[in-house]
């Protein structure tokens, strides 16, 4: 992790801005879920979004992933203004650039491990299932021997590994993780966090991870945004935030 952070520090402003939001606001009726949020995530970051329940973390992640649209403001993903794309173009763009990992795994119970991992590719009419790629993913994540098993036959940690492999099946540039470890025991959590670090390093995939645990941020994140009541209260490198927190929330 330290080596990864030093490399990112050395690259500085030369790294591509993979995700950038400009004053995005999201309302649901009279409820203000996000209030003029600005974040910038650069290529290779592991970017943490942390805050208590109701802070707006999941709403922001859904907007970044194109699962919802902002009421106001602009979202740029890899230089593309997402709001300028048609619904069809957004769907294609999302499938080929963004992978999702959820807290509850969201695996298909009637499919075995191999078919669960290959599922996103089968939905993309412009792609074909690269069996060698799927095999490599299963090997990398320690799942090849379990490829014919079904989700009900796996532990929680193994199911999360399948969910991560599935998210990587389309070779995304960005991985969005919504509380990916909150349902796991401490030992399994540690192994999943190490796996995410390895994915970040090996595949140069930018990761945005929602969490309410500072221990997760401290272990794997390079940068963090602290949220409260739909606003970004403080943002910066993890070392800066931990060394010199400026807000009451961060402290």
C-alpha positions as CSV (number, residue, x, y, z in Angstrom):
1,X,0.0,0.0,0.0
2,X,2.8,2.4,0.9
3,X,4.6,1.7,-2.3
4,X,1.4,2.3,-4.3
5,X,0.8,5.6,-2.5
6,X,4.3,6.8,-3.2
7,X,4.0,5.9,-6.9
8,X,0.8,7.9,-7.0
9,X,2.3,10.8,-5.2
10,X,5.2,10.9,-7.6
11,X,2.9,10.9,-10.6
12,X,1.0,13.8,-9.1
13,X,-1.2,15.8,-11.5
14,X,-0.1,13.7,-14.5
15,X,-2.5,11.0,-13.6
16,X,-5.7,10.9,-15.5
17,X,-8.9,12.1,-13.8
18,X,-11.0,9.0,-14.0
19,X,-14.0,10.3,-12.0
20,X,-14.9,14.0,-11.5
21,X,-18.1,15.5,-10.2
22,X,-19.0,19.1,-10.4
23,X,-21.6,20.5,-7.9
24,X,-23.8,17.5,-8.1
25,X,-27.1,17.6,-6.2
26,X,-29.6,14.9,-5.7
27,X,-33.1,15.3,-4.3
28,X,-35.9,12.8,-3.8
29,X,-39.0,14.9,-3.5
30,X,-38.3,17.3,-0.6
31,X,-35.4,15.2,0.7
32,X,-31.9,16.5,-0.2
33,X,-29.7,13.5,-0.5
34,X,-26.6,15.2,-2.0
35,X,-25.7,18.8,-1.7
36,X,-23.3,20.3,-4.3
37,X,-20.8,17.5,-4.1
38,X,-17.3,17.8,-5.8
39,X,-14.9,14.8,-5.9
40,X,-12.0,13.9,-8.1
41,X,-10.7,10.4,-8.4
42,X,-7.5,9.8,-10.3
43,X,-6.4,6.7,-12.2
44,X,-5.0,4.0,-9.8
45,X,-6.6,5.5,-6.7
46,X,-8.4,3.4,-4.0
47,X,-10.8,6.1,-3.0
48,X,-12.8,5.7,0.2
49,X,-16.2,7.3,0.8
50,X,-16.9,7.2,4.5
51,X,-19.7,8.5,6.7
52,X,-22.5,7.4,9.0
53,X,-25.8,5.9,7.7
54,X,-27.7,8.5,5.7
55,X,-24.6,10.5,4.8
56,X,-25.3,10.1,1.1
57,X,-22.5,7.5,0.3
58,X,-24.7,5.0,-1.6
59,X,-26.5,7.7,-3.4
60,X,-23.2,9.2,-4.6
61,X,-22.0,5.7,-5.7
62,X,-25.2,5.0,-7.6
63,X,-24.7,8.3,-9.5
64,X,-21.1,7.5,-10.3
65,X,-22.1,4.1,-11.6
66,X,-24.9,5.5,-13.8
67,X,-27.6,3.7,-11.8
68,X,-29.3,7.1,-11.1
69,X,-29.0,10.6,-12.4
70,X,-28.2,13.8,-10.5
71,X,-30.9,16.5,-10.1
72,X,-28.2,19.1,-10.8
73,X,-24.5,19.1,-11.7
74,X,-22.2,17.2,-13.9
75,X,-20.5,13.8,-13.7
76,X,-17.5,13.0,-15.9
77,X,-16.2,9.4,-16.2
78,X,-13.0,8.9,-18.1
79,X,-13.5,12.2,-19.8
80,X,-17.1,11.5,-20.8
81,X,-20.0,13.7,-19.6
82,X,-22.4,10.9,-18.6
83,X,-25.4,13.3,-18.7
84,X,-24.8,13.9,-22.4
85,X,-25.2,10.2,-23.3
86,X,-28.5,8.6,-24.2
87,X,-29.9,5.8,-21.9
88,X,-28.6,3.2,-24.3
89,X,-25.2,4.8,-24.6
90,X,-25.0,5.0,-20.8
91,X,-25.8,1.3,-20.4
92,X,-23.1,0.3,-22.9
93,X,-20.6,2.7,-21.4
94,X,-21.3,1.4,-17.8
95,X,-21.0,-2.3,-18.8
96,X,-17.6,-1.7,-20.5
97,X,-16.1,0.7,-18.0
98,X,-17.6,0.1,-14.5
99,X,-17.8,-3.0,-12.3
100,X,-20.0,-3.2,-9.2
101,X,-19.4,-5.1,-6.0
102,X,-22.3,-5.1,-3.5
103,X,-22.6,-6.0,0.2
104,X,-25.1,-8.8,-0.4
105,X,-23.1,-10.5,-3.3
106,X,-26.2,-10.5,-5.6
107,X,-25.3,-13.9,-7.1
108,X,-27.7,-15.9,-9.2
109,X,-28.5,-19.0,-7.0
110,X,-29.4,-21.2,-10.0
111,X,-26.0,-20.6,-11.7
112,X,-22.7,-22.1,-10.7
113,X,-19.6,-20.1,-9.9
114,X,-18.3,-20.1,-13.5
115,X,-21.6,-19.0,-15.0
116,X,-22.1,-16.3,-12.4
117,X,-18.7,-14.8,-13.3
118,X,-19.4,-15.0,-17.0
119,X,-22.9,-13.6,-16.7
120,X,-22.1,-9.8,-17.3
121,X,-20.4,-10.7,-20.6
122,X,-23.4,-12.7,-21.8
123,X,-25.6,-9.6,-21.4
124,X,-23.2,-7.5,-23.6
125,X,-24.3,-8.1,-27.1
126,X,-21.1,-6.6,-28.4
127,X,-18.9,-9.1,-26.6
128,X,-18.3,-12.8,-26.4
129,X,-17.4,-14.9,-23.4
130,X,-13.6,-15.2,-23.3
131,X,-13.3,-18.5,-21.6
132,X,-9.5,-18.0,-21.0
133,X,-10.2,-14.6,-19.3
134,X,-12.8,-16.2,-17.1
135,X,-10.4,-19.0,-16.2
136,X,-7.7,-16.6,-15.4
137,X,-10.0,-14.6,-13.1
138,X,-11.1,-17.7,-11.3
139,X,-7.5,-18.8,-10.8
140,X,-6.4,-15.3,-9.6
141,X,-9.2,-15.2,-7.1
142,X,-8.7,-18.8,-5.9
143,X,-12.0,-20.0,-7.3
144,X,-11.1,-22.4,-10.1
145,X,-11.5,-25.5,-8.0
146,X,-15.0,-24.3,-7.0
147,X,-16.1,-23.3,-10.5
148,X,-18.9,-25.9,-10.6
149,X,-20.3,-25.1,-7.1
150,X,-23.4,-23.0,-6.5
151,X,-23.6,-20.0,-4.2
152,X,-25.4,-21.9,-1.4
153,X,-22.3,-24.2,-1.2
154,X,-19.9,-21.3,-0.6
155,X,-18.9,-19.3,2.5
156,X,-19.6,-15.6,2.6
157,X,-16.0,-14.8,1.7
158,X,-16.0,-17.1,-1.2
159,X,-19.3,-15.6,-2.5
160,X,-17.8,-12.2,-2.3
161,X,-14.8,-13.4,-4.3
162,X,-17.2,-14.7,-6.9
163,X,-19.0,-11.3,-6.9
164,X,-15.6,-9.5,-7.4
165,X,-14.6,-11.9,-10.2
166,X,-18.0,-11.2,-11.9
167,X,-17.4,-7.5,-11.6
168,X,-14.0,-7.9,-13.4
169,X,-15.4,-10.2,-16.2
170,X,-15.9,-7.2,-18.6
171,X,-12.4,-5.8,-17.8
172,X,-13.6,-2.6,-16.3
173,X,-11.5,0.4,-15.6
174,X,-13.4,1.3,-12.4
175,X,-14.6,-0.9,-9.6
176,X,-17.3,0.5,-7.3
177,X,-17.7,-1.3,-4.0
178,X,-20.7,-0.7,-1.7
179,X,-19.8,-1.9,1.8
180,X,-18.1,-5.0,0.3
181,X,-16.8,-6.3,3.6
182,X,-19.4,-5.2,6.1
183,X,-21.1,-8.6,6.2
184,X,-17.9,-10.5,6.7
185,X,-15.9,-11.6,9.8
186,X,-12.6,-9.8,10.5
187,X,-10.4,-12.5,9.1
188,X,-12.4,-12.7,5.9
189,X,-12.6,-8.9,5.7
190,X,-8.8,-8.7,5.8
191,X,-8.5,-11.3,2.9
192,X,-11.0,-9.4,0.8
193,X,-9.2,-6.1,1.4
194,X,-5.9,-7.7,0.4
195,X,-7.6,-9.0,-2.7
196,X,-8.8,-5.5,-3.7
197,X,-5.3,-4.1,-3.2
198,X,-3.9,-6.8,-5.4
199,X,-6.6,-6.1,-8.1
200,X,-5.7,-2.4,-7.9
201,X,-2.0,-3.1,-8.4
202,X,-2.1,-5.9,-10.9
203,X,-4.9,-4.6,-13.2
204,X,-4.5,-0.8,-12.5
205,X,-8.2,-0.6,-11.8
206,X,-9.4,2.5,-10.0
207,X,-11.5,1.5,-6.9
208,X,-14.1,3.6,-5.1
209,X,-15.2,1.9,-1.9
210,X,-18.0,2.8,0.5
211,X,-17.4,2.0,4.1
212,X,-18.3,3.2,7.6
213,X,-15.1,1.7,9.1
214,X,-12.0,3.9,9.4
215,X,-9.9,0.7,9.7
216,X,-10.8,-0.1,6.1
217,X,-9.8,3.4,4.9
218,X,-6.5,3.2,6.8
219,X,-5.7,-0.3,5.4
220,X,-6.2,0.1,1.7
221,X,-7.3,3.6,0.6
222,X,-5.0,6.2,-1.0
223,X,-7.6,9.0,-0.7
224,X,-10.8,9.5,1.2
225,X,-13.9,11.8,1.2
226,X,-15.7,12.1,4.5
227,X,-19.5,12.7,4.1
228,X,-22.2,14.0,6.4
229,X,-25.8,14.9,5.6
230,X,-25.2,14.7,1.8
231,X,-22.1,16.9,1.8
232,X,-18.4,16.3,1.5
233,X,-17.0,17.5,4.8
234,X,-13.4,16.8,4.2
235,X,-11.3,15.2,1.5
236,X,-7.7,14.4,0.8
237,X,-5.0,11.8,1.0
238,X,-5.4,9.2,3.8
239,X,-2.1,10.3,5.4
240,X,-3.2,13.9,5.5
241,X,-6.7,13.2,6.9
242,X,-5.3,10.9,9.6
243,X,-2.4,13.2,10.5
244,X,-4.2,16.6,10.4
245,X,-8.0,16.2,10.4
246,X,-9.6,19.6,9.9
247,X,-13.3,18.8,10.6
248,X,-15.1,17.6,13.7
249,X,-16.4,14.6,11.7
250,X,-12.9,13.5,10.7
251,X,-11.6,13.9,14.2
